[in-house]
Amino acid sequence: MARLSALTRESLPEDQRRFFDAVRWIRRRPITGPFIVSINSSADLAARIAHLGHYFHARGQADESILSMRVRTFISVIGSRALDAPYEWSAWVNWAIDAGVPQVTVDDVREGRAPRGLTAEDRLVSDFCTQLISGNHRVSDATFKAALDHFGLQGLVELVMTIGYFAMIALPLNVFEIEMSGEQKSGRKPFAPLPVTGKPWSGPDAAGALPPITGSTAAPRIRLLAGHDDVAPEHQHFVDRVVLTRGWISGVFQVLLHTPDVAARVANVGDFVLYHSVLPPAARALAWLATAREFDCNYAWDAGMGPARAAKLDAKLVEALEQGRPLAPVAGEHKALLDFCRQSLRGNHHVGEETYQDVLKRYGVQATVQIAVTIGYVAMMCMVANAFEAPPVGDDSKTAL
């Protein structure tokens, strides 16, 4: 059962209704799925996410991504299975088949088998995305080079952002168990739903040890774009839009500026997550660090240390996270939040009812949605940082995500 209900325009504060309208205009369709989730927190946040998402799935309205629809839809199939995301599967599986992904490939991915019927491009996409979204979340040199040669620099950045965007959308949908409505399904060809097996993650102690960080400290894999002179004149206004949200161009955005429109849209989402959140600073910092550790991301961990110190997050807790030591003393809201993060990011990527109700009781609906969105946003940025080996910042005064 879905844990959230759709809000009507009239139920929102008057100053949020224009954002509700913006979501409908950007998407050209009713409020569904991920926007049911985000509007329960902020229609402003929902509009920002919709603007970013439109770049990847305009579906012919005004296609903006330079990746083919087949590549984007195949990524959605891979991501849906990897993250046990039944809503995203339901939304994208028919589009993938219509774009040319064979039915046998889709069936194999759904059932967790090695996919058959792959073209050379499909195999490259599958290898790249699987390496990035699982294991130590790093892409091998050989796979990275093959993808760069095939897609080009902008195409590769967009490939990483596509899988990252789907993670940002899928994880909150899983948290709130959002299901596709009968009306939505009636407008689609019949399809086999994605089975979610297993149970939410738990351990002997649900706030137990995290694995030690094993991330690479290699040099950046691509040329970083640090300012106006590094991009074409017609794209320099996108640099200004990124700087407007955070005051500088951090490492991940020096990567993202290779697809400058995307960089500006991501910065707009991040501006809300980082500067307009209703989350208590300690809760936001802990969700950030927990996600960075799960993605084995040196860059995001380093970027989260400044907010953690500013929020006076317990230094022993942070050190234990960093060193991968047991977190036995953790209790109360920090334990609830860590359990919530880990269940979202581990196991079957769904949050158990007891953990969900604990966090909901402590934080309320609006903040619980923002916890889930923060996890998704940091996960997306971890993928960018890991794929391109963005260098850690080491400066608490600058927001790096």
LUMBA-504443 format. One record per residue (C-alpha): residue number from 1; residue in one letter; x, y, z. Coordinates in Angstrom, 2 decimals. Example, Ala and Ser with C-alpha at 12.3 -4.5 7.8 and 13.67 -1.06 7.14 Angstrom:
LUMBA-504443
+-----+---------+---------+---------+---------+
! num ! residuo !    east !   north !      up !
+-----+---------+---------+---------+---------+
!   1 !       A !   12.30 !   -4.50 !    7.80 !
!   2 !       S !   13.67 !   -1.06 !    7.14 !
+-----+---------+---------+---------+---------+
end
This chain:
LUMBA-504443
+-----+---------+---------+---------+---------+
! num ! residuo !    east !   north !      up !
+-----+---------+---------+---------+---------+
!   1 !       M !    0.00 !    0.00 !    0.00 !
!   2 !       A !    1.21 !    3.47 !   -0.85 !
!   3 !       R !    2.33 !    5.41 !    2.20 !
!   4 !       L !    1.41 !    8.81 !    0.74 !
!   5 !       S !   -1.67 !   10.18 !   -1.03 !
!   6 !       A !   -1.71 !   12.68 !   -3.85 !
!   7 !       L !   -2.30 !   16.26 !   -2.75 !
!   8 !       T !   -4.65 !   18.51 !   -4.68 !
!   9 !       R !   -3.68 !   21.97 !   -5.83 !
!  10 !       E !   -6.27 !   23.49 !   -3.51 !
!  11 !       S !   -4.82 !   21.74 !   -0.47 !
!  12 !       L !   -1.47 !   23.49 !   -0.91 !
!  13 !       P !   -0.54 !   26.88 !    0.54 !
!  14 !       E !   -1.26 !   29.58 !   -2.00 !
!  15 !       D !    2.43 !   30.36 !   -2.53 !
!  16 !       Q !    3.06 !   26.72 !   -3.54 !
!  17 !       R !    0.30 !   26.42 !   -6.12 !
!  18 !       R !    2.31 !   27.99 !   -8.95 !
!  19 !       F !    4.90 !   25.23 !   -8.50 !
!  20 !       F !    2.15 !   22.60 !   -8.66 !
!  21 !       D !    1.06 !   24.18 !  -11.94 !
!  22 !       A !    4.68 !   24.20 !  -13.13 !
!  23 !       V !    5.00 !   20.45 !  -12.60 !
!  24 !       R !    1.91 !   19.79 !  -14.71 !
!  25 !       W !    3.10 !   22.14 !  -17.46 !
!  26 !       I !    6.61 !   20.70 !  -17.59 !
!  27 !       R !    5.39 !   17.10 !  -17.64 !
!  28 !       R !    2.36 !   17.65 !  -19.93 !
!  29 !       R !    0.43 !   15.12 !  -17.83 !
!  30 !       P !   -1.23 !   14.70 !  -14.40 !
!  31 !       I !    0.64 !   14.56 !  -11.10 !
!  32 !       T !    1.72 !   10.96 !  -10.57 !
!  33 !       G !    4.48 !    8.80 !   -9.07 !
!  34 !       P !    7.55 !   10.71 !   -7.95 !
!  35 !       F !    5.65 !   13.99 !   -7.90 !
!  36 !       I !    3.07 !   12.62 !   -5.49 !
!  37 !       V !    6.06 !   12.05 !   -3.21 !
!  38 !       S !    7.86 !   15.36 !   -3.67 !
!  39 !       I !    4.74 !   17.56 !   -3.56 !
!  40 !       N !    4.00 !   16.06 !   -0.13 !
!  41 !       S !    7.13 !   17.90 !    0.93 !
!  42 !       S !    7.30 !   20.92 !   -1.36 !
!  43 !       A !    5.77 !   21.72 !   -4.73 !
!  44 !       D !    8.82 !   23.94 !   -5.33 !
!  45 !       L !   11.08 !   20.89 !   -4.95 !
!  46 !       A !    8.79 !   18.88 !   -7.24 !
!  47 !       A !    9.02 !   21.53 !   -9.96 !
!  48 !       R !   12.81 !   21.55 !   -9.79 !
!  49 !       I !   12.93 !   17.76 !  -10.08 !
!  50 !       A !   10.46 !   17.83 !  -12.98 !
!  51 !       H !   12.62 !   20.33 !  -14.86 !
!  52 !       L !   15.69 !   18.11 !  -14.43 !
!  53 !       G !   13.78 !   14.96 !  -15.36 !
!  54 !       H !   12.36 !   16.44 !  -18.53 !
!  55 !       Y !   15.87 !   16.55 !  -19.96 !
!  56 !       F !   16.09 !   12.76 !  -19.79 !
!  57 !       H !   12.57 !   11.68 !  -20.65 !
!  58 !       A !   10.87 !   14.28 !  -22.81 !
!  59 !       R !    9.84 !   11.31 !  -24.99 !
!  60 !       G !    9.67 !   13.30 !  -28.19 !
!  61 !       Q !    8.01 !   16.41 !  -26.75 !
!  62 !       A !   11.27 !   18.31 !  -27.17 !
!  63 !       D !   14.04 !   15.77 !  -26.78 !
!  64 !       E !   17.02 !   17.39 !  -25.08 !
!  65 !       S !   19.36 !   14.54 !  -24.14 !
!  66 !       I !   21.85 !   13.57 !  -26.84 !
!  67 !       L !   21.56 !    9.91 !  -25.82 !
!  68 !       S !   19.19 !    7.80 !  -27.89 !
!  69 !       M !   15.86 !    6.84 !  -26.40 !
!  70 !       R !   16.94 !    3.20 !  -26.58 !
!  71 !       V !   19.96 !    3.90 !  -24.37 !
!  72 !       R !   17.93 !    5.94 !  -21.88 !
!  73 !       T !   15.15 !    3.41 !  -21.61 !
!  74 !       F !   17.59 !    0.51 !  -21.30 !
!  75 !       I !   19.28 !    2.39 !  -18.45 !
!  76 !       S !   15.89 !    2.70 !  -16.77 !
!  77 !       V !   15.35 !   -1.06 !  -17.06 !
!  78 !       I !   18.78 !   -1.81 !  -15.58 !
!  79 !       G !   18.32 !    0.78 !  -12.81 !
!  80 !       S !   14.83 !   -0.40 !  -11.92 !
!  81 !       R !   16.05 !   -3.97 !  -11.40 !
!  82 !       A !   19.23 !   -2.92 !   -9.55 !
!  83 !       L !   17.23 !   -0.75 !   -7.13 !
!  84 !       D !   14.16 !   -3.02 !   -6.89 !
!  85 !       A !   12.02 !   -0.13 !   -8.14 !
!  86 !       P !    8.64 !   -1.45 !   -9.35 !
!  87 !       Y !    7.10 !    1.95 !  -10.12 !
!  88 !       E !    9.96 !    3.01 !  -12.39 !
!  89 !       W !    9.85 !   -0.39 !  -14.07 !
!  90 !       S !    6.13 !    0.01 !  -14.75 !
!  91 !       A !    6.68 !    3.51 !  -16.13 !
!  92 !       W !    9.52 !    2.62 !  -18.47 !
!  93 !       V !    9.40 !   -1.01 !  -19.56 !
!  94 !       N !    7.04 !   -0.50 !  -22.51 !
!  95 !       W !    8.96 !    2.58 !  -23.65 !
!  96 !       A !   12.12 !    0.46 !  -23.63 !
!  97 !       I !   10.52 !   -2.19 !  -25.82 !
!  98 !       D !    9.11 !    0.48 !  -28.15 !
!  99 !       A !   12.63 !    1.96 !  -28.41 !
! 100 !       G !   14.02 !   -1.37 !  -29.60 !
! 101 !       V !   15.13 !   -3.22 !  -26.46 !
! 102 !       P !   14.20 !   -6.87 !  -27.14 !
! 103 !       Q !   11.51 !   -8.50 !  -25.03 !
! 104 !       V !   13.91 !  -11.32 !  -24.15 !
! 105 !       T !   16.39 !   -8.76 !  -22.79 !
! 106 !       V !   13.72 !   -7.12 !  -20.67 !
! 107 !       D !   12.55 !  -10.50 !  -19.35 !
! 108 !       D !   16.09 !  -11.52 !  -18.43 !
! 109 !       V !   16.75 !   -8.27 !  -16.57 !
! 110 !       R !   13.45 !   -8.57 !  -14.70 !
! 111 !       E !   14.28 !  -12.11 !  -13.57 !
! 112 !       G !   17.86 !  -11.30 !  -12.63 !
! 113 !       R !   19.42 !  -13.40 !  -15.42 !
! 114 !       A !   22.31 !  -12.45 !  -17.65 !
! 115 !       P !   20.51 !  -10.53 !  -20.41 !
! 116 !       R !   20.38 !  -11.98 !  -23.92 !
! 117 !       G !   19.83 !  -10.19 !  -27.20 !
! 118 !       L !   22.25 !   -7.36 !  -26.45 !
! 119 !       T !   23.88 !   -5.24 !  -29.11 !
! 120 !       A !   27.47 !   -4.13 !  -28.53 !
! 121 !       E !   26.11 !   -0.77 !  -27.33 !
! 122 !       D !   23.63 !   -2.45 !  -24.99 !
! 123 !       R !   26.40 !   -4.54 !  -23.46 !
! 124 !       L !   28.55 !   -1.47 !  -22.92 !
! 125 !       V !   25.66 !    0.36 !  -21.24 !
! 126 !       S !   24.89 !   -2.68 !  -19.09 !
! 127 !       D !   28.51 !   -3.11 !  -18.00 !
! 128 !       F !   28.99 !    0.57 !  -17.22 !
! 129 !       C !   25.76 !    1.01 !  -15.25 !
! 130 !       T !   26.12 !   -2.28 !  -13.37 !
! 131 !       Q !   29.65 !   -1.41 !  -12.24 !
! 132 !       L !   28.57 !    2.08 !  -11.16 !
! 133 !       I !   25.45 !    1.08 !   -9.25 !
! 134 !       S !   26.84 !   -2.00 !   -7.47 !
! 135 !       G !   30.01 !   -3.34 !   -5.85 !
! 136 !       N !   32.32 !   -0.50 !   -4.85 !
! 137 !       H !   30.50 !    1.80 !   -7.29 !
! 138 !       R !   33.54 !    2.30 !   -9.51 !
! 139 !       V !   33.84 !    1.82 !  -13.28 !
! 140 !       S !   36.89 !   -0.04 !  -14.56 !
! 141 !       D !   39.38 !    1.81 !  -16.75 !
! 142 !       A !   38.58 !   -0.43 !  -19.71 !
! 143 !       T !   34.82 !    0.08 !  -19.44 !
! 144 !       F !   35.21 !    3.81 !  -18.90 !
! 145 !       K !   37.44 !    4.19 !  -21.96 !
! 146 !       A !   35.12 !    2.11 !  -24.13 !
! 147 !       A !   32.12 !    4.21 !  -23.07 !
! 148 !       L !   34.00 !    7.48 !  -23.61 !
! 149 !       D !   35.10 !    6.38 !  -27.09 !
! 150 !       H !   31.57 !    5.30 !  -27.99 !
! 151 !       F !   29.43 !    8.08 !  -26.52 !
! 152 !       G !   31.84 !   11.01 !  -26.43 !
! 153 !       L !   32.37 !   13.21 !  -23.40 !
! 154 !       Q !   28.95 !   14.88 !  -23.23 !
! 155 !       G !   27.20 !   11.60 !  -23.98 !
! 156 !       L !   29.08 !    9.81 !  -21.22 !
! 157 !       V !   28.28 !   12.53 !  -18.67 !
! 158 !       E !   24.63 !   12.25 !  -19.67 !
! 159 !       L !   24.76 !    8.46 !  -19.36 !
! 160 !       V !   26.01 !    8.75 !  -15.77 !
! 161 !       M !   23.44 !   11.42 !  -15.01 !
! 162 !       T !   20.65 !    9.28 !  -16.45 !
! 163 !       I !   21.34 !    6.38 !  -14.09 !
! 164 !       G !   21.91 !    8.87 !  -11.26 !
! 165 !       Y !   18.62 !   10.65 !  -11.95 !
! 166 !       F !   16.71 !    7.37 !  -11.96 !
! 167 !       A !   18.25 !    6.51 !   -8.59 !
! 168 !       M !   17.21 !    9.89 !   -7.21 !
! 169 !       I !   13.63 !    9.19 !   -8.34 !
! 170 !       A !   13.45 !    5.47 !   -7.55 !
! 171 !       L !   14.71 !    5.55 !   -3.96 !
! 172 !       P !   11.96 !    7.88 !   -2.61 !
! 173 !       L !    9.32 !    5.98 !   -4.60 !
! 174 !       N !   10.47 !    2.81 !   -2.86 !
! 175 !       V !   10.43 !    4.45 !    0.57 !
! 176 !       F !    6.81 !    5.47 !    0.19 !
! 177 !       E !    5.75 !    2.32 !   -1.71 !
! 178 !       I !    4.13 !    4.33 !   -4.48 !
! 179 !       E !    2.26 !    2.15 !   -6.95 !
! 180 !       M !    1.13 !    2.87 !  -10.48 !
! 181 !       S !   -2.59 !    3.57 !  -10.52 !
! 182 !       G !   -5.08 !    1.49 !  -12.46 !
! 183 !       E !   -5.73 !    4.49 !  -14.70 !
! 184 !       Q !   -2.04 !    4.75 !  -15.53 !
! 185 !       K !   -1.80 !    1.03 !  -16.29 !
! 186 !       S !   -4.89 !    1.16 !  -18.51 !
! 187 !       G !   -3.06 !    3.53 !  -20.83 !
! 188 !       R !   -0.18 !    1.09 !  -21.32 !
! 189 !       K !    0.23 !   -2.20 !  -23.10 !
! 190 !       P !    0.18 !   -5.17 !  -20.69 !
! 191 !       F !    3.55 !   -5.88 !  -19.10 !
! 192 !       A !    5.02 !   -8.19 !  -16.49 !
! 193 !       P !    5.54 !   -6.26 !  -13.26 !
! 194 !       L !    8.91 !   -6.17 !  -11.53 !
! 195 !       P !    9.01 !   -8.62 !   -8.60 !
! 196 !       V !   10.62 !   -7.28 !   -5.45 !
! 197 !       T !   12.06 !  -10.18 !   -3.52 !
! 198 !       G !   13.67 !  -10.42 !   -0.12 !
! 199 !       K !   13.11 !   -8.22 !    2.87 !
! 200 !       P !   14.32 !   -4.78 !    3.96 !
! 201 !       W !   17.92 !   -4.89 !    5.09 !
! 202 !       S !   18.64 !   -5.64 !    8.72 !
! 203 !       G !   21.64 !   -6.85 !   10.63 !
! 204 !       P !   22.42 !   -8.15 !   14.12 !
! 205 !       D !   22.38 !   -4.46 !   14.96 !
! 206 !       A !   20.65 !   -2.33 !   12.32 !
! 207 !       A !   23.13 !    0.43 !   13.16 !
! 208 !       G !   26.15 !   -1.85 !   12.78 !
! 209 !       A !   29.41 !   -1.32 !   10.96 !
! 210 !       L !   29.73 !    0.17 !    7.50 !
! 211 !       P !   32.37 !   -1.22 !    5.16 !
! 212 !       P !   35.68 !    0.65 !    5.15 !
! 213 !       I !   36.02 !    3.06 !    2.27 !
! 214 !       T !   37.85 !    1.60 !   -0.72 !
! 215 !       G !   37.33 !    4.37 !   -3.24 !
! 216 !       S !   40.00 !    5.37 !   -5.70 !
! 217 !       T !   42.16 !    8.45 !   -5.27 !
! 218 !       A !   43.04 !    8.53 !   -8.97 !
! 219 !       A !   43.32 !   11.78 !  -10.90 !
! 220 !       P !   40.16 !   13.07 !  -12.64 !
! 221 !       R !   39.40 !   11.05 !  -15.76 !
! 222 !       I !   38.36 !   14.04 !  -17.86 !
! 223 !       R !   39.20 !   17.70 !  -18.21 !
! 224 !       L !   37.38 !   19.70 !  -15.54 !
! 225 !       L !   35.58 !   22.88 !  -16.56 !
! 226 !       A !   36.15 !   25.44 !  -13.82 !
! 227 !       G !   34.89 !   28.72 !  -15.25 !
! 228 !       H !   33.47 !   30.78 !  -18.10 !
! 229 !       D !   36.52 !   30.50 !  -20.33 !
! 230 !       D !   36.31 !   26.69 !  -20.25 !
! 231 !       V !   32.91 !   26.54 !  -21.96 !
! 232 !       A !   31.59 !   27.90 !  -25.24 !
! 233 !       P !   30.27 !   31.49 !  -25.08 !
! 234 !       E !   26.72 !   30.35 !  -25.78 !
! 235 !       H !   26.87 !   28.12 !  -22.68 !
! 236 !       Q !   28.40 !   30.57 !  -20.24 !
! 237 !       H !   25.01 !   31.55 !  -18.84 !
! 238 !       F !   24.72 !   27.99 !  -17.51 !
! 239 !       V !   27.94 !   28.57 !  -15.56 !
! 240 !       D !   26.33 !   31.64 !  -14.02 !
! 241 !       R !   23.25 !   29.64 !  -13.03 !
! 242 !       V !   25.37 !   27.05 !  -11.23 !
! 243 !       V !   27.41 !   29.72 !   -9.44 !
! 244 !       L !   24.21 !   31.52 !   -8.41 !
! 245 !       T !   23.10 !   28.48 !   -6.38 !
! 246 !       R !   26.35 !   27.87 !   -4.45 !
! 247 !       G !   28.90 !   30.59 !   -5.15 !
! 248 !       W !   31.44 !   28.58 !   -7.14 !
! 249 !       I !   31.96 !   25.61 !   -9.47 !
! 250 !       S !   32.70 !   22.50 !   -7.40 !
! 251 !       G !   34.33 !   19.33 !   -8.72 !
! 252 !       V !   31.13 !   17.50 !   -9.63 !
! 253 !       F !   29.86 !   20.55 !  -11.48 !
! 254 !       Q !   33.19 !   20.90 !  -13.25 !
! 255 !       V !   32.29 !   17.47 !  -14.63 !
! 256 !       L !   28.62 !   18.25 !  -15.28 !
! 257 !       L !   29.41 !   21.39 !  -17.25 !
! 258 !       H !   30.35 !   19.12 !  -20.13 !
! 259 !       T !   26.54 !   19.01 !  -20.52 !
! 260 !       P !   25.87 !   22.55 !  -19.28 !
! 261 !       D !   22.08 !   22.60 !  -19.35 !
! 262 !       V !   22.02 !   19.50 !  -17.13 !
! 263 !       A !   24.53 !   21.11 !  -14.76 !
! 264 !       A !   22.24 !   24.10 !  -14.24 !
! 265 !       R !   19.19 !   21.91 !  -13.65 !
! 266 !       V !   21.05 !   19.70 !  -11.15 !
! 267 !       A !   22.32 !   22.80 !   -9.33 !
! 268 !       N !   18.73 !   24.00 !   -9.00 !
! 269 !       V !   17.65 !   20.74 !   -7.36 !
! 270 !       G !   20.71 !   20.78 !   -5.12 !
! 271 !       D !   19.98 !   24.35 !   -4.09 !
! 272 !       F !   16.72 !   23.17 !   -2.53 !
! 273 !       V !   18.19 !   20.05 !   -0.91 !
! 274 !       L !   21.15 !   21.92 !    0.56 !
! 275 !       Y !   19.72 !   25.34 !    1.41 !
! 276 !       H !   15.92 !   25.16 !    1.68 !
! 277 !       S !   15.40 !   21.87 !    3.49 !
! 278 !       V !   13.20 !   21.65 !    6.58 !
! 279 !       L !   15.47 !   18.91 !    7.94 !
! 280 !       P !   17.40 !   19.65 !   11.11 !
! 281 !       P !   21.04 !   20.21 !   10.05 !
! 282 !       A !   22.27 !   17.15 !   11.96 !
! 283 !       A !   19.72 !   14.89 !   10.25 !
! 284 !       R !   20.59 !   16.22 !    6.80 !
! 285 !       A !   24.32 !   15.82 !    7.47 !
! 286 !       L !   23.90 !   12.27 !    8.76 !
! 287 !       A !   21.80 !   11.20 !    5.76 !
! 288 !       W !   24.44 !   12.77 !    3.50 !
! 289 !       L !   27.37 !   10.98 !    5.18 !
! 290 !       A !   25.55 !    7.65 !    5.39 !
! 291 !       T !   24.79 !    7.78 !    1.66 !
! 292 !       A !   28.36 !    8.79 !    0.81 !
! 293 !       R !   29.67 !    5.78 !    2.74 !
! 294 !       E !   27.22 !    3.38 !    1.10 !
! 295 !       F !   28.44 !    4.61 !   -2.30 !
! 296 !       D !   32.07 !    4.41 !   -1.20 !
! 297 !       C !   32.45 !    8.01 !   -2.34 !
! 298 !       N !   35.45 !    9.92 !   -1.04 !
! 299 !       Y !   34.28 !   13.09 !   -2.73 !
! 300 !       A !   30.80 !   13.15 !   -1.17 !
! 301 !       W !   32.17 !   12.14 !    2.23 !
! 302 !       D !   34.65 !   15.00 !    2.16 !
! 303 !       A !   31.90 !   17.37 !    1.00 !
! 304 !       G !   29.64 !   16.27 !    3.87 !
! 305 !       M !   32.15 !   16.83 !    6.63 !
! 306 !       G !   31.68 !   20.60 !    6.70 !
! 307 !       P !   27.89 !   20.39 !    7.21 !
! 308 !       A !   28.45 !   17.62 !    9.80 !
! 309 !       R !   30.82 !   19.79 !   11.82 !
! 310 !       A !   28.57 !   22.84 !   11.48 !
! 311 !       A !   25.62 !   20.77 !   12.73 !
! 312 !       K !   27.74 !   19.53 !   15.66 !
! 313 !       L !   27.07 !   15.95 !   14.64 !
! 314 !       D !   28.65 !   13.67 !   17.24 !
! 315 !       A !   32.33 !   13.35 !   16.34 !
! 316 !       K !   32.54 !    9.76 !   17.60 !
! 317 !       L !   29.62 !    8.77 !   15.40 !
! 318 !       V !   31.22 !   10.42 !   12.36 !
! 319 !       E !   34.57 !    8.78 !   13.09 !
! 320 !       A !   32.94 !    5.36 !   13.45 !
! 321 !       L !   31.21 !    5.84 !   10.10 !
! 322 !       E !   34.48 !    6.91 !    8.52 !
! 323 !       Q !   36.51 !    4.01 !    9.94 !
! 324 !       G !   33.82 !    1.37 !    9.44 !
! 325 !       R !   33.64 !    0.58 !   13.14 !
! 326 !       P !   30.51 !   -0.71 !   14.93 !
! 327 !       L !   28.01 !    1.98 !   15.89 !
! 328 !       A !   26.64 !    0.25 !   19.00 !
! 329 !       P !   26.19 !    3.45 !   21.05 !
! 330 !       V !   23.88 !    4.98 !   18.42 !
! 331 !       A !   20.33 !    5.35 !   19.67 !
! 332 !       G !   17.23 !    7.46 !   19.27 !
! 333 !       E !   16.72 !    9.56 !   16.18 !
! 334 !       H !   20.21 !    8.92 !   14.80 !
! 335 !       K !   19.70 !    5.16 !   14.90 !
! 336 !       A !   16.28 !    5.52 !   13.26 !
! 337 !       L !   17.71 !    7.70 !   10.53 !
! 338 !       L !   20.67 !    5.40 !    9.86 !
! 339 !       D !   18.37 !    2.37 !    9.66 !
! 340 !       F !   16.17 !    4.31 !    7.22 !
! 341 !       C !   19.16 !    5.21 !    5.01 !
! 342 !       R !   20.59 !    1.70 !    4.99 !
! 343 !       Q !   17.31 !   -0.01 !    4.23 !
! 344 !       S !   16.84 !    2.39 !    1.33 !
! 345 !       L !   20.34 !    1.73 !   -0.02 !
! 346 !       R !   20.87 !   -1.95 !    0.87 !
! 347 !       G !   18.99 !   -5.24 !    0.63 !
! 348 !       N !   15.84 !   -4.89 !   -1.44 !
! 349 !       H !   15.97 !   -1.07 !   -1.24 !
! 350 !       H !   12.67 !   -0.82 !    0.62 !
! 351 !       V !   12.17 !    0.54 !    4.13 !
! 352 !       G !   10.46 !   -1.73 !    6.65 !
! 353 !       E !    7.25 !   -0.57 !    8.28 !
! 354 !       E !    8.72 !   -0.29 !   11.78 !
! 355 !       T !   11.65 !    1.84 !   10.60 !
! 356 !       Y !    9.40 !    3.95 !    8.39 !
! 357 !       Q !    6.93 !    4.66 !   11.20 !
! 358 !       D !    9.78 !    5.48 !   13.59 !
! 359 !       V !   11.23 !    8.10 !   11.24 !
! 360 !       L !    7.79 !    9.43 !   10.34 !
! 361 !       K !    6.91 !    9.88 !   14.02 !
! 362 !       R !   10.16 !   11.71 !   14.73 !
! 363 !       Y !   10.28 !   13.97 !   11.66 !
! 364 !       G !    6.80 !   14.19 !   10.10 !
! 365 !       V !    5.79 !   13.70 !    6.46 !
! 366 !       Q !    7.44 !   16.78 !    4.97 !
! 367 !       A !   10.84 !   16.10 !    6.50 !
! 368 !       T !   10.66 !   12.33 !    5.87 !
! 369 !       V !   10.17 !   13.03 !    2.16 !
! 370 !       Q !   13.18 !   15.34 !    2.26 !
! 371 !       I !   15.29 !   12.65 !    3.95 !
! 372 !       A !   14.45 !   10.29 !    1.08 !
! 373 !       V !   15.15 !   12.97 !   -1.53 !
! 374 !       T !   18.45 !   13.85 !    0.16 !
! 375 !       I !   19.51 !   10.21 !   -0.02 !
! 376 !       G !   18.58 !   10.15 !   -3.70 !
! 377 !       Y !   20.31 !   13.43 !   -4.52 !
! 378 !       V !   23.55 !   12.47 !   -2.75 !
! 379 !       A !   23.44 !    9.04 !   -4.43 !
! 380 !       M !   23.17 !   10.72 !   -7.83 !
! 381 !       M !   26.11 !   13.00 !   -7.10 !
! 382 !       C !   28.16 !   10.08 !   -5.75 !
! 383 !       M !   27.76 !    8.36 !   -9.11 !
! 384 !       V !   29.04 !   11.43 !  -10.94 !
! 385 !       A !   31.99 !   11.83 !   -8.57 !
! 386 !       N !   32.90 !    8.13 !   -8.66 !
! 387 !       A !   32.55 !    7.66 !  -12.40 !
! 388 !       F !   34.81 !   10.58 !  -13.25 !
! 389 !       E !   37.04 !   10.49 !  -10.13 !
! 390 !       A !   36.21 !   14.05 !   -9.07 !
! 391 !       P !   38.85 !   15.21 !   -6.57 !
! 392 !       P !   37.79 !   15.88 !   -2.93 !
! 393 !       V !   37.47 !   19.53 !   -2.06 !
! 394 !       G !   38.85 !   19.82 !    1.48 !
! 395 !       D !   37.27 !   23.23 !    2.12 !
! 396 !       D !   34.38 !   23.47 !    4.59 !
! 397 !       S !   33.51 !   26.97 !    3.42 !
! 398 !       K !   32.41 !   25.76 !   -0.02 !
! 399 !       T !   29.43 !   23.58 !   -0.83 !
! 400 !       A !   30.76 !   20.79 !   -3.04 !
! 401 !       L !   27.51 !   19.01 !   -3.94 !
+-----+---------+---------+---------+---------+
end
